[in-house]
Amino acid sequence: MKKNKLVVILGPTACGKTKIATVLAYKYNGEIVSADSRQVYTGMDIGTGKDLADYNINGSKVSYHLIDVVEPATDFNVAKYQKLAYQAIDSILTRGKVPFLVGGTGLYIDAVTKNYQFNEVTPKKQEAIRKKLDKWSLERLLKELKSKDPDVFEKIDQKNRRRVQRALEIFLETGESKKKNPLGDVKYDILFIGVKFKLEEIYKKIDSRLDQRLDEGMIDEIKNLRTSGVSWQRLDDFGLEYRYVARYLNGQITHNEMMLQLKNAIHHFAKRQLTWFKRNNDIIWVPSLTEAHRILKKFLK
């Protein structure tokens, strides 16, 4: 049976993938499904770079999905993302349009394109495990994760309590590593397009974009999240902009330290994204919109 087509546009942060994707989606009657683990949250616009103006092309709006779908305090994970993404993609296909999966969160992209099979765990069991781990210190969580799932322990951001705890929760819920999600049958005929830049150019774009986001009011955005009840710990868990601006706001670091540490953290993040994507030999890396257009036109024939 012939599979429906799915276009994936991916790349590291600040590479311009959203602009390329929206132009292509506009041209080929498509809609965009965001694959960004932080853009799902409301009220986190500047720091996550939602750039919703990019979805307007020649006075027309390119429809998008999975942006602003949950509150910042809501627990959200890759299994929930996958379910919503499949619903959005199938809805787009039903309307005779082309789905574009666009973003830089490699795990979310893999969950959709490789059809990860997630173990069904009862909410009661999940809640019991979460309540137990909520009482543990980060040090204890790390020690237990290292014992239970050393591969994930080595690769995870060990300063991010939320991710460390979630990885341990997955192991305790299922008895399996976070890495070992079995794969189902691939649901779609998929084209992977990666937006290609030299790492040094990405770093320059990151630094310039950070300055722009600060000018646009990113610090006030994070103050507003605090006012609305988002905890310091939750902001720290979101990582990158939210972590370091929060540390500046609560007096842990100076403004200069915030800038330096944040730029370095985003540089490392971009490098990790590229490392993740390099495992996928199906990605066609393109340096320009023109090249992406040529490849996509052939794929959609």
C-alpha atoms as an extended CHARMM CRD file, in Angstrom:
* protein
*
       301  EXT
         1         1  MET       CA              0.0000000000        0.0000000000        0.0000000000  PROA      1               0.0000000000
         2         2  LYS       CA              1.3190000000        3.4000000000       -0.9870000000  PROA      2               0.0000000000
         3         3  LYS       CA              2.2200000000        5.5590000000        2.0170000000  PROA      3               0.0000000000
         4         4  ASN       CA              1.3120000000        9.2090000000        2.4420000000  PROA      4               0.0000000000
         5         5  LYS       CA              4.1670000000       11.6610000000        2.1540000000  PROA      5               0.0000000000
         6         6  LEU       CA              5.6970000000       13.5890000000        5.0460000000  PROA      6               0.0000000000
         7         7  VAL       CA              8.3310000000       16.2990000000        4.6490000000  PROA      7               0.0000000000
         8         8  VAL       CA             10.7470000000       16.8270000000        7.5330000000  PROA      8               0.0000000000
         9         9  ILE       CA             12.7100000000       20.0870000000        7.7060000000  PROA      9               0.0000000000
        10        10  LEU       CA             15.2940000000       19.9850000000       10.4850000000  PROA      10              0.0000000000
        11        11  GLY       CA             18.5230000000       21.5460000000       11.6360000000  PROA      11              0.0000000000
        12        12  PRO       CA             20.2590000000       23.1150000000       14.6150000000  PROA      12              0.0000000000
        13        13  THR       CA             18.9340000000       26.1530000000       16.4140000000  PROA      13              0.0000000000
        14        14  ALA       CA             19.2580000000       29.4840000000       14.5530000000  PROA      14              0.0000000000
        15        15  CYS       CA             19.7660000000       27.8780000000       11.1210000000  PROA      15              0.0000000000
        16        16  GLY       CA             16.6030000000       29.4270000000        9.6330000000  PROA      16              0.0000000000
        17        17  LYS       CA             14.6500000000       26.1900000000        9.1380000000  PROA      17              0.0000000000
        18        18  THR       CA             11.2700000000       27.7520000000        9.9770000000  PROA      18              0.0000000000
        19        19  LYS       CA             11.5880000000       30.4090000000        7.2590000000  PROA      19              0.0000000000
        20        20  ILE       CA             12.5770000000       27.8100000000        4.6730000000  PROA      20              0.0000000000
        21        21  ALA       CA              9.7910000000       25.4730000000        5.7770000000  PROA      21              0.0000000000
        22        22  THR       CA              7.0690000000       28.1260000000        5.6540000000  PROA      22              0.0000000000
        23        23  VAL       CA              8.0550000000       29.2270000000        2.1430000000  PROA      23              0.0000000000
        24        24  LEU       CA              7.9880000000       25.6100000000        0.9630000000  PROA      24              0.0000000000
        25        25  ALA       CA              4.7210000000       24.8560000000        2.7610000000  PROA      25              0.0000000000
        26        26  TYR       CA              3.1300000000       27.9240000000        1.1680000000  PROA      26              0.0000000000
        27        27  LYS       CA              4.2970000000       26.8840000000       -2.3000000000  PROA      27              0.0000000000
        28        28  TYR       CA              3.2870000000       23.2350000000       -2.0050000000  PROA      28              0.0000000000
        29        29  ASN       CA             -0.0560000000       23.5920000000       -0.1900000000  PROA      29              0.0000000000
        30        30  GLY       CA              1.3090000000       22.4050000000        3.1270000000  PROA      30              0.0000000000
        31        31  GLU       CA              0.8640000000       22.9110000000        6.8440000000  PROA      31              0.0000000000
        32        32  ILE       CA              3.5310000000       22.8280000000        9.5210000000  PROA      32              0.0000000000
        33        33  VAL       CA              3.7360000000       20.5720000000       12.5570000000  PROA      33              0.0000000000
        34        34  SER       CA              6.2800000000       21.9930000000       15.0010000000  PROA      34              0.0000000000
        35        35  ALA       CA              8.8630000000       19.5800000000       16.4280000000  PROA      35              0.0000000000
        36        36  ASP       CA             10.1710000000       21.7680000000       19.2340000000  PROA      36              0.0000000000
        37        37  SER       CA             10.0010000000       20.5590000000       22.8310000000  PROA      37              0.0000000000
        38        38  ARG       CA              9.5720000000       24.0640000000       24.2670000000  PROA      38              0.0000000000
        39        39  GLN       CA              7.3350000000       25.7480000000       21.6990000000  PROA      39              0.0000000000
        40        40  VAL       CA              4.4710000000       23.5400000000       22.8870000000  PROA      40              0.0000000000
        41        41  TYR       CA              4.2120000000       25.8030000000       25.9630000000  PROA      41              0.0000000000
        42        42  THR       CA              2.1300000000       28.9790000000       26.1090000000  PROA      42              0.0000000000
        43        43  GLY       CA              3.6920000000       32.2360000000       27.2910000000  PROA      43              0.0000000000
        44        44  MET       CA              7.1590000000       31.1720000000       26.1670000000  PROA      44              0.0000000000
        45        45  ASP       CA              7.3580000000       33.0220000000       22.8800000000  PROA      45              0.0000000000
        46        46  ILE       CA             10.5570000000       35.0560000000       22.7100000000  PROA      46              0.0000000000
        47        47  GLY       CA             12.8160000000       32.6050000000       24.5280000000  PROA      47              0.0000000000
        48        48  THR       CA             11.7530000000       29.6820000000       22.3460000000  PROA      48              0.0000000000
        49        49  GLY       CA             11.8150000000       31.6970000000       19.1110000000  PROA      49              0.0000000000
        50        50  LYS       CA              8.2740000000       30.9700000000       17.9460000000  PROA      50              0.0000000000
        51        51  ASP       CA              8.6440000000       33.7250000000       15.3340000000  PROA      51              0.0000000000
        52        52  LEU       CA              4.9840000000       33.4580000000       14.3560000000  PROA      52              0.0000000000
        53        53  ALA       CA              5.3960000000       36.2750000000       11.8200000000  PROA      53              0.0000000000
        54        54  ASP       CA              7.3770000000       33.8060000000        9.6860000000  PROA      54              0.0000000000
        55        55  TYR       CA              4.1510000000       31.8910000000        9.0660000000  PROA      55              0.0000000000
        56        56  ASN       CA              2.7420000000       34.7830000000        7.0200000000  PROA      56              0.0000000000
        57        57  ILE       CA              3.8170000000       34.5530000000        3.3780000000  PROA      57              0.0000000000
        58        58  ASN       CA              2.6600000000       37.1320000000        0.8240000000  PROA      58              0.0000000000
        59        59  GLY       CA             -0.2640000000       38.0940000000        3.0280000000  PROA      59              0.0000000000
        60        60  SER       CA             -1.3850000000       34.4970000000        3.5470000000  PROA      60              0.0000000000
        61        61  LYS       CA             -1.0080000000       32.4830000000        6.7330000000  PROA      61              0.0000000000
        62        62  VAL       CA              0.6270000000       29.0640000000        6.6560000000  PROA      62              0.0000000000
        63        63  SER       CA             -1.2240000000       26.9500000000        9.2240000000  PROA      63              0.0000000000
        64        64  TYR       CA              0.8280000000       25.4800000000       12.0600000000  PROA      64              0.0000000000
        65        65  HSD       CA              0.2570000000       22.8810000000       14.7600000000  PROA      65              0.0000000000
        66        66  LEU       CA              1.7170000000       21.9270000000       18.1720000000  PROA      66              0.0000000000
        67        67  ILE       CA              2.6860000000       25.4550000000       19.1630000000  PROA      67              0.0000000000
        68        68  ASP       CA              1.0200000000       26.8210000000       22.3340000000  PROA      68              0.0000000000
        69        69  VAL       CA             -0.7680000000       23.5930000000       23.2600000000  PROA      69              0.0000000000
        70        70  VAL       CA             -0.0220000000       23.2880000000       27.0170000000  PROA      70              0.0000000000
        71        71  GLU       CA              0.6150000000       25.5500000000       30.0100000000  PROA      71              0.0000000000
        72        72  PRO       CA              4.2230000000       25.8060000000       31.2930000000  PROA      72              0.0000000000
        73        73  ALA       CA              3.3370000000       24.0010000000       34.5180000000  PROA      73              0.0000000000
        74        74  THR       CA              1.8720000000       21.0300000000       32.6330000000  PROA      74              0.0000000000
        75        75  ASP       CA              3.8740000000       17.8200000000       32.4010000000  PROA      75              0.0000000000
        76        76  PHE       CA              4.5570000000       17.0560000000       28.7480000000  PROA      76              0.0000000000
        77        77  ASN       CA              6.6870000000       14.3350000000       27.1830000000  PROA      77              0.0000000000
        78        78  VAL       CA              7.6340000000       12.6910000000       23.9140000000  PROA      78              0.0000000000
        79        79  ALA       CA              4.8030000000       10.1300000000       24.0610000000  PROA      79              0.0000000000
        80        80  LYS       CA              2.2100000000       12.9040000000       24.3890000000  PROA      80              0.0000000000
        81        81  TYR       CA              3.9350000000       14.8230000000       21.6120000000  PROA      81              0.0000000000
        82        82  GLN       CA              3.8970000000       11.8220000000       19.2770000000  PROA      82              0.0000000000
        83        83  LYS       CA              0.1670000000       11.2890000000       19.7930000000  PROA      83              0.0000000000
        84        84  LEU       CA             -0.6450000000       14.9410000000       19.0320000000  PROA      84              0.0000000000
        85        85  ALA       CA              1.7400000000       15.0080000000       16.0680000000  PROA      85              0.0000000000
        86        86  TYR       CA              0.1200000000       11.9620000000       14.4650000000  PROA      86              0.0000000000
        87        87  GLN       CA             -3.3060000000       13.5420000000       14.9560000000  PROA      87              0.0000000000
        88        88  ALA       CA             -2.1300000000       16.7700000000       13.3070000000  PROA      88              0.0000000000
        89        89  ILE       CA             -0.3740000000       15.0200000000       10.4100000000  PROA      89              0.0000000000
        90        90  ASP       CA             -3.3440000000       12.7730000000        9.6720000000  PROA      90              0.0000000000
        91        91  SER       CA             -5.6940000000       15.7720000000        9.8070000000  PROA      91              0.0000000000
        92        92  ILE       CA             -3.5070000000       17.6340000000        7.3040000000  PROA      92              0.0000000000
        93        93  LEU       CA             -3.4600000000       14.6160000000        4.9710000000  PROA      93              0.0000000000
        94        94  THR       CA             -7.2360000000       14.2010000000        5.2440000000  PROA      94              0.0000000000
        95        95  ARG       CA             -7.6290000000       17.7520000000        3.9540000000  PROA      95              0.0000000000
        96        96  GLY       CA             -5.4580000000       16.9640000000        0.9400000000  PROA      96              0.0000000000
        97        97  LYS       CA             -2.4900000000       18.9990000000        2.0970000000  PROA      97              0.0000000000
        98        98  VAL       CA              1.1970000000       18.1990000000        2.6130000000  PROA      98              0.0000000000
        99        99  PRO       CA              2.4140000000       17.8500000000        6.2230000000  PROA      99              0.0000000000
       100       100  PHE       CA              5.7560000000       19.4390000000        7.0860000000  PROA      100             0.0000000000
       101       101  LEU       CA              7.3620000000       18.3060000000       10.3540000000  PROA      101             0.0000000000
       102       102  VAL       CA              9.6830000000       21.1690000000       11.2940000000  PROA      102             0.0000000000
       103       103  GLY       CA             12.0550000000       21.6290000000       14.2090000000  PROA      103             0.0000000000
       104       104  GLY       CA             15.2400000000       20.8140000000       16.0250000000  PROA      104             0.0000000000
       105       105  THR       CA             14.1610000000       18.4090000000       18.7730000000  PROA      105             0.0000000000
       106       106  GLY       CA             15.6720000000       15.1870000000       17.4730000000  PROA      106             0.0000000000
       107       107  LEU       CA             13.8440000000       12.9140000000       19.9050000000  PROA      107             0.0000000000
       108       108  TYR       CA             10.4520000000       14.3000000000       18.8740000000  PROA      108             0.0000000000
       109       109  ILE       CA             11.2840000000       13.9420000000       15.1750000000  PROA      109             0.0000000000
       110       110  ASP       CA             12.4840000000       10.3630000000       15.6820000000  PROA      110             0.0000000000
       111       111  ALA       CA              9.3870000000        9.4640000000       17.7110000000  PROA      111             0.0000000000
       112       112  VAL       CA              7.1970000000       10.4240000000       14.7460000000  PROA      112             0.0000000000
       113       113  THR       CA              9.3360000000        9.2580000000       11.8270000000  PROA      113             0.0000000000
       114       114  LYS       CA             10.4740000000        5.9730000000       13.4210000000  PROA      114             0.0000000000
       115       115  ASN       CA              7.1260000000        5.3300000000       15.1170000000  PROA      115             0.0000000000
       116       116  TYR       CA              8.4220000000        4.7050000000       18.6180000000  PROA      116             0.0000000000
       117       117  GLN       CA              6.1880000000        2.3300000000       20.5560000000  PROA      117             0.0000000000
       118       118  PHE       CA              5.5980000000        3.6280000000       24.0690000000  PROA      118             0.0000000000
       119       119  ASN       CA              4.6080000000        1.3660000000       26.9280000000  PROA      119             0.0000000000
       120       120  GLU       CA              1.1830000000        2.1080000000       28.3400000000  PROA      120             0.0000000000
       121       121  VAL       CA              1.5470000000        2.8780000000       32.0360000000  PROA      121             0.0000000000
       122       122  THR       CA             -1.4520000000        3.5640000000       34.2690000000  PROA      122             0.0000000000
       123       123  PRO       CA             -1.7650000000        7.1590000000       35.5080000000  PROA      123             0.0000000000
       124       124  LYS       CA             -1.9240000000        5.7900000000       39.0610000000  PROA      124             0.0000000000
       125       125  LYS       CA              1.4810000000        4.1130000000       38.7270000000  PROA      125             0.0000000000
       126       126  GLN       CA              2.9680000000        7.1970000000       37.0510000000  PROA      126             0.0000000000
       127       127  GLU       CA              1.7190000000        9.4440000000       39.8310000000  PROA      127             0.0000000000
       128       128  ALA       CA              3.0730000000        7.1520000000       42.5610000000  PROA      128             0.0000000000
       129       129  ILE       CA              6.5390000000        7.0670000000       40.9910000000  PROA      129             0.0000000000
       130       130  ARG       CA              6.5560000000       10.8240000000       40.3750000000  PROA      130             0.0000000000
       131       131  LYS       CA              5.5540000000       11.6300000000       43.9560000000  PROA      131             0.0000000000
       132       132  LYS       CA              8.3230000000        9.3880000000       45.2410000000  PROA      132             0.0000000000
       133       133  LEU       CA             10.9970000000       10.9550000000       43.0240000000  PROA      133             0.0000000000
       134       134  ASP       CA              9.7940000000       14.5110000000       43.6960000000  PROA      134             0.0000000000
       135       135  LYS       CA             11.1440000000       14.0900000000       47.2250000000  PROA      135             0.0000000000
       136       136  TRP       CA             14.6060000000       13.0450000000       46.0670000000  PROA      136             0.0000000000
       137       137  SER       CA             17.5440000000       15.4110000000       45.6390000000  PROA      137             0.0000000000
       138       138  LEU       CA             19.1120000000       15.8170000000       42.2010000000  PROA      138             0.0000000000
       139       139  GLU       CA             22.2000000000       14.0330000000       43.5290000000  PROA      139             0.0000000000
       140       140  ARG       CA             20.1470000000       10.9920000000       44.5140000000  PROA      140             0.0000000000
       141       141  LEU       CA             18.2830000000       10.9820000000       41.1900000000  PROA      141             0.0000000000
       142       142  LEU       CA             21.5920000000       11.0320000000       39.3070000000  PROA      142             0.0000000000
       143       143  LYS       CA             23.0270000000        8.2200000000       41.4150000000  PROA      143             0.0000000000
       144       144  GLU       CA             19.9720000000        6.0470000000       40.7800000000  PROA      144             0.0000000000
       145       145  LEU       CA             19.8860000000        6.8570000000       37.0510000000  PROA      145             0.0000000000
       146       146  LYS       CA             23.5740000000        5.9710000000       36.7250000000  PROA      146             0.0000000000
       147       147  SER       CA             22.8620000000        2.6280000000       38.3640000000  PROA      147             0.0000000000
       148       148  LYS       CA             19.7250000000        1.8230000000       36.3440000000  PROA      148             0.0000000000
       149       149  ASP       CA             20.4560000000        3.3530000000       32.9370000000  PROA      149             0.0000000000
       150       150  PRO       CA             24.1600000000        4.2730000000       32.5410000000  PROA      150             0.0000000000
       151       151  ASP       CA             23.9350000000        5.0340000000       28.8060000000  PROA      151             0.0000000000
       152       152  VAL       CA             21.2640000000        7.6720000000       29.3250000000  PROA      152             0.0000000000
       153       153  PHE       CA             23.1050000000        8.9640000000       32.4050000000  PROA      153             0.0000000000
       154       154  GLU       CA             26.1990000000        9.7000000000       30.2870000000  PROA      154             0.0000000000
       155       155  LYS       CA             24.2770000000       11.6290000000       27.6340000000  PROA      155             0.0000000000
       156       156  ILE       CA             21.6560000000       13.5000000000       29.6560000000  PROA      156             0.0000000000
       157       157  ASP       CA             21.9590000000       17.1110000000       30.8440000000  PROA      157             0.0000000000
       158       158  GLN       CA             22.8500000000       16.2990000000       34.4440000000  PROA      158             0.0000000000
       159       159  LYS       CA             21.9520000000       19.8020000000       35.6250000000  PROA      159             0.0000000000
       160       160  ASN       CA             18.4000000000       19.5130000000       34.3320000000  PROA      160             0.0000000000
       161       161  ARG       CA             16.4440000000       17.9380000000       37.1600000000  PROA      161             0.0000000000
       162       162  ARG       CA             13.2640000000       17.5790000000       35.1060000000  PROA      162             0.0000000000
       163       163  ARG       CA             14.9910000000       15.5380000000       32.4020000000  PROA      163             0.0000000000
       164       164  VAL       CA             16.9740000000       13.4410000000       34.8670000000  PROA      164             0.0000000000
       165       165  GLN       CA             13.8470000000       12.6440000000       36.8570000000  PROA      165             0.0000000000
       166       166  ARG       CA             11.8220000000       11.8900000000       33.7220000000  PROA      166             0.0000000000
       167       167  ALA       CA             14.4870000000        9.4670000000       32.4390000000  PROA      167             0.0000000000
       168       168  LEU       CA             14.4380000000        7.6530000000       35.7740000000  PROA      168             0.0000000000
       169       169  GLU       CA             10.6300000000        7.6560000000       35.8080000000  PROA      169             0.0000000000
       170       170  ILE       CA             10.5990000000        5.9700000000       32.3930000000  PROA      170             0.0000000000
       171       171  PHE       CA             12.9200000000        3.2380000000       33.6220000000  PROA      171             0.0000000000
       172       172  LEU       CA             10.9300000000        2.6380000000       36.7960000000  PROA      172             0.0000000000
       173       173  GLU       CA              7.6120000000        2.6950000000       34.9100000000  PROA      173             0.0000000000
       174       174  THR       CA              8.6250000000        0.3270000000       32.1230000000  PROA      174             0.0000000000
       175       175  GLY       CA             11.7830000000       -1.4620000000       33.2460000000  PROA      175             0.0000000000
       176       176  GLU       CA             13.4060000000       -0.2570000000       30.0270000000  PROA      176             0.0000000000
       177       177  SER       CA             15.9060000000        2.4220000000       29.0930000000  PROA      177             0.0000000000
       178       178  LYS       CA             14.6800000000        5.7390000000       27.7250000000  PROA      178             0.0000000000
       179       179  LYS       CA             16.7720000000        4.8280000000       24.6540000000  PROA      179             0.0000000000
       180       180  LYS       CA             15.1160000000        1.4940000000       23.9840000000  PROA      180             0.0000000000
       181       181  ASN       CA             11.6980000000        2.4010000000       22.6380000000  PROA      181             0.0000000000
       182       182  PRO       CA             10.7690000000       -0.3950000000       20.2180000000  PROA      182             0.0000000000
       183       183  LEU       CA              9.9310000000        0.7740000000       16.7160000000  PROA      183             0.0000000000
       184       184  GLY       CA              6.6720000000        0.2330000000       14.8780000000  PROA      184             0.0000000000
       185       185  ASP       CA              6.1740000000        0.2480000000       11.1190000000  PROA      185             0.0000000000
       186       186  VAL       CA              7.1110000000        3.5820000000        9.5600000000  PROA      186             0.0000000000
       187       187  LYS       CA              3.8130000000        5.3220000000        8.8460000000  PROA      187             0.0000000000
       188       188  TYR       CA              4.8320000000        7.6590000000        6.0260000000  PROA      188             0.0000000000
       189       189  ASP       CA              7.0030000000        8.0690000000        2.9360000000  PROA      189             0.0000000000
       190       190  ILE       CA              9.4380000000       10.5970000000        4.3910000000  PROA      190             0.0000000000
       191       191  LEU       CA             11.7800000000       13.1820000000        2.9080000000  PROA      191             0.0000000000
       192       192  PHE       CA             14.3630000000       14.5280000000        5.3510000000  PROA      192             0.0000000000
       193       193  ILE       CA             15.8390000000       17.9360000000        4.5090000000  PROA      193             0.0000000000
       194       194  GLY       CA             18.5010000000       19.4020000000        6.7930000000  PROA      194             0.0000000000
       195       195  VAL       CA             19.4580000000       23.0820000000        6.6980000000  PROA      195             0.0000000000
       196       196  LYS       CA             23.2310000000       23.2290000000        6.3680000000  PROA      196             0.0000000000
       197       197  PHE       CA             25.5650000000       25.8400000000        7.8450000000  PROA      197             0.0000000000
       198       198  LYS       CA             29.1140000000       25.7660000000        9.1520000000  PROA      198             0.0000000000
       199       199  LEU       CA             29.1650000000       25.5670000000       12.9420000000  PROA      199             0.0000000000
       200       200  GLU       CA             31.0120000000       28.8900000000       13.1980000000  PROA      200             0.0000000000
       201       201  GLU       CA             28.2250000000       30.5800000000       11.2330000000  PROA      201             0.0000000000
       202       202  ILE       CA             25.6060000000       29.0150000000       13.5070000000  PROA      202             0.0000000000
       203       203  TYR       CA             27.4490000000       30.3780000000       16.5580000000  PROA      203             0.0000000000
       204       204  LYS       CA             27.3830000000       33.9010000000       15.0850000000  PROA      204             0.0000000000
       205       205  LYS       CA             23.6690000000       33.5990000000       14.3530000000  PROA      205             0.0000000000
       206       206  ILE       CA             23.0350000000       32.3630000000       17.9060000000  PROA      206             0.0000000000
       207       207  ASP       CA             24.8590000000       35.3190000000       19.4420000000  PROA      207             0.0000000000
       208       208  SER       CA             23.1030000000       37.8520000000       17.2100000000  PROA      208             0.0000000000
       209       209  ARG       CA             19.7130000000       36.2720000000       17.8550000000  PROA      209             0.0000000000
       210       210  LEU       CA             20.2400000000       36.3110000000       21.6200000000  PROA      210             0.0000000000
       211       211  ASP       CA             20.9300000000       40.0500000000       21.5490000000  PROA      211             0.0000000000
       212       212  GLN       CA             17.7810000000       40.5380000000       19.4690000000  PROA      212             0.0000000000
       213       213  ARG       CA             15.6370000000       38.4800000000       21.8460000000  PROA      213             0.0000000000
       214       214  LEU       CA             16.8430000000       40.4860000000       24.8220000000  PROA      214             0.0000000000
       215       215  ASP       CA             15.9420000000       43.6890000000       22.9560000000  PROA      215             0.0000000000
       216       216  GLU       CA             12.4830000000       42.2240000000       22.2510000000  PROA      216             0.0000000000
       217       217  GLY       CA             11.8060000000       41.7360000000       25.9680000000  PROA      217             0.0000000000
       218       218  MET       CA             12.8530000000       38.1940000000       26.7960000000  PROA      218             0.0000000000
       219       219  ILE       CA             13.7210000000       39.0900000000       30.3940000000  PROA      219             0.0000000000
       220       220  ASP       CA             10.2460000000       40.5770000000       30.9040000000  PROA      220             0.0000000000
       221       221  GLU       CA              8.7150000000       37.4380000000       29.3950000000  PROA      221             0.0000000000
       222       222  ILE       CA             10.4750000000       35.3210000000       32.0090000000  PROA      222             0.0000000000
       223       223  LYS       CA              9.4740000000       37.7370000000       34.7870000000  PROA      223             0.0000000000
       224       224  ASN       CA              5.8730000000       37.3020000000       33.6350000000  PROA      224             0.0000000000
       225       225  LEU       CA              6.1920000000       33.5310000000       33.8470000000  PROA      225             0.0000000000
       226       226  ARG       CA              7.3370000000       33.8970000000       37.4580000000  PROA      226             0.0000000000
       227       227  THR       CA              4.4320000000       36.2430000000       38.2150000000  PROA      227             0.0000000000
       228       228  SER       CA              2.0150000000       33.6990000000       36.7490000000  PROA      228             0.0000000000
       229       229  GLY       CA              3.2860000000       31.0570000000       39.1670000000  PROA      229             0.0000000000
       230       230  VAL       CA              6.0180000000       29.2140000000       37.2630000000  PROA      230             0.0000000000
       231       231  SER       CA              8.6550000000       28.1780000000       39.8170000000  PROA      231             0.0000000000
       232       232  TRP       CA             12.3680000000       28.9450000000       39.6400000000  PROA      232             0.0000000000
       233       233  GLN       CA             12.9840000000       25.1950000000       39.4070000000  PROA      233             0.0000000000
       234       234  ARG       CA             10.6090000000       24.8340000000       36.4740000000  PROA      234             0.0000000000
       235       235  LEU       CA             12.3260000000       27.7050000000       34.6430000000  PROA      235             0.0000000000
       236       236  ASP       CA             15.6760000000       26.0450000000       35.2860000000  PROA      236             0.0000000000
       237       237  ASP       CA             14.3000000000       22.7840000000       33.9310000000  PROA      237             0.0000000000
       238       238  PHE       CA             13.3660000000       24.4580000000       30.6320000000  PROA      238             0.0000000000
       239       239  GLY       CA             17.0700000000       25.1030000000       30.0940000000  PROA      239             0.0000000000
       240       240  LEU       CA             18.9580000000       27.6190000000       27.9610000000  PROA      240             0.0000000000
       241       241  GLU       CA             17.3390000000       31.0920000000       27.9500000000  PROA      241             0.0000000000
       242       242  TYR       CA             14.9120000000       30.2960000000       30.7650000000  PROA      242             0.0000000000
       243       243  ARG       CA             17.5610000000       28.7440000000       32.9930000000  PROA      243             0.0000000000
       244       244  TYR       CA             20.1640000000       31.4950000000       32.7380000000  PROA      244             0.0000000000
       245       245  VAL       CA             17.8100000000       34.4660000000       32.7550000000  PROA      245             0.0000000000
       246       246  ALA       CA             16.0990000000       32.9690000000       35.8220000000  PROA      246             0.0000000000
       247       247  ARG       CA             19.4710000000       32.6240000000       37.5400000000  PROA      247             0.0000000000
       248       248  TYR       CA             20.1770000000       36.2640000000       36.7310000000  PROA      248             0.0000000000
       249       249  LEU       CA             16.7780000000       37.3820000000       38.0250000000  PROA      249             0.0000000000
       250       250  ASN       CA             17.1290000000       35.5690000000       41.3390000000  PROA      250             0.0000000000
       251       251  GLY       CA             20.6280000000       36.9450000000       41.8810000000  PROA      251             0.0000000000
       252       252  GLN       CA             22.7130000000       33.8290000000       41.2850000000  PROA      252             0.0000000000
       253       253  ILE       CA             24.7070000000       35.3900000000       38.4320000000  PROA      253             0.0000000000
       254       254  THR       CA             25.4040000000       38.8590000000       37.0330000000  PROA      254             0.0000000000
       255       255  HSD       CA             24.1120000000       40.1020000000       33.6860000000  PROA      255             0.0000000000
       256       256  ASN       CA             27.5410000000       39.6330000000       32.1000000000  PROA      256             0.0000000000
       257       257  GLU       CA             27.7800000000       36.0920000000       33.4760000000  PROA      257             0.0000000000
       258       258  MET       CA             24.3100000000       35.3700000000       32.1460000000  PROA      258             0.0000000000
       259       259  MET       CA             25.2760000000       36.4880000000       28.6470000000  PROA      259             0.0000000000
       260       260  LEU       CA             28.5110000000       34.5020000000       28.5770000000  PROA      260             0.0000000000
       261       261  GLN       CA             27.0670000000       31.3250000000       30.0920000000  PROA      261             0.0000000000
       262       262  LEU       CA             23.9480000000       31.4510000000       27.9350000000  PROA      262             0.0000000000
       263       263  LYS       CA             25.8300000000       31.9130000000       24.6670000000  PROA      263             0.0000000000
       264       264  ASN       CA             28.1280000000       29.0130000000       25.5580000000  PROA      264             0.0000000000
       265       265  ALA       CA             25.1600000000       26.8290000000       26.5200000000  PROA      265             0.0000000000
       266       266  ILE       CA             23.3370000000       27.4940000000       23.2360000000  PROA      266             0.0000000000
       267       267  HSD       CA             26.5480000000       26.8190000000       21.2760000000  PROA      267             0.0000000000
       268       268  HSD       CA             26.8440000000       23.4290000000       23.0020000000  PROA      268             0.0000000000
       269       269  PHE       CA             23.1620000000       22.7750000000       22.3760000000  PROA      269             0.0000000000
       270       270  ALA       CA             23.5610000000       23.3770000000       18.6240000000  PROA      270             0.0000000000
       271       271  LYS       CA             26.5150000000       21.0140000000       18.5600000000  PROA      271             0.0000000000
       272       272  ARG       CA             24.4930000000       18.2980000000       20.3370000000  PROA      272             0.0000000000
       273       273  GLN       CA             21.6620000000       18.7430000000       17.8440000000  PROA      273             0.0000000000
       274       274  LEU       CA             24.0410000000       18.1960000000       14.9320000000  PROA      274             0.0000000000
       275       275  THR       CA             25.5040000000       15.1190000000       16.6130000000  PROA      275             0.0000000000
       276       276  TRP       CA             21.9950000000       13.6840000000       16.9420000000  PROA      276             0.0000000000
       277       277  PHE       CA             21.0800000000       14.3990000000       13.3200000000  PROA      277             0.0000000000
       278       278  LYS       CA             24.3180000000       12.8950000000       11.9730000000  PROA      278             0.0000000000
       279       279  ARG       CA             23.0130000000        9.4680000000       12.9830000000  PROA      279             0.0000000000
       280       280  ASN       CA             20.3230000000        9.7380000000       10.2980000000  PROA      280             0.0000000000
       281       281  ASN       CA             21.8500000000        8.9460000000        6.9120000000  PROA      281             0.0000000000
       282       282  ASP       CA             18.5650000000        9.7360000000        5.1420000000  PROA      282             0.0000000000
       283       283  ILE       CA             18.9120000000       13.4830000000        5.7380000000  PROA      283             0.0000000000
       284       284  ILE       CA             19.7130000000       15.4990000000        2.6150000000  PROA      284             0.0000000000
       285       285  TRP       CA             21.6330000000       18.5650000000        3.7680000000  PROA      285             0.0000000000
       286       286  VAL       CA             20.9940000000       21.7080000000        1.7330000000  PROA      286             0.0000000000
       287       287  PRO       CA             22.6630000000       25.1350000000        1.8580000000  PROA      287             0.0000000000
       288       288  SER       CA             19.7560000000       27.1210000000        0.4260000000  PROA      288             0.0000000000
       289       289  LEU       CA             16.0320000000       27.4130000000       -0.1770000000  PROA      289             0.0000000000
       290       290  THR       CA             16.6340000000       26.9020000000       -3.9090000000  PROA      290             0.0000000000
       291       291  GLU       CA             18.2020000000       23.4980000000       -3.3430000000  PROA      291             0.0000000000
       292       292  ALA       CA             15.4770000000       22.4880000000       -0.8790000000  PROA      292             0.0000000000
       293       293  HSD       CA             12.8420000000       23.4760000000       -3.4440000000  PROA      293             0.0000000000
       294       294  ARG       CA             14.4820000000       21.3500000000       -6.1460000000  PROA      294             0.0000000000
       295       295  ILE       CA             14.5980000000       18.2400000000       -3.9280000000  PROA      295             0.0000000000
       296       296  LEU       CA             11.0570000000       18.7060000000       -2.6250000000  PROA      296             0.0000000000
       297       297  LYS       CA              9.5840000000       19.2170000000       -6.0930000000  PROA      297             0.0000000000
       298       298  LYS       CA             11.0320000000       15.8810000000       -7.1870000000  PROA      298             0.0000000000
       299       299  PHE       CA              9.7810000000       14.1110000000       -4.0280000000  PROA      299             0.0000000000
       300       300  LEU       CA              6.2050000000       15.3600000000       -4.4000000000  PROA      300             0.0000000000
       301       301  LYS       CA              5.8280000000       14.4070000000       -8.0800000000  PROA      301             0.0000000000
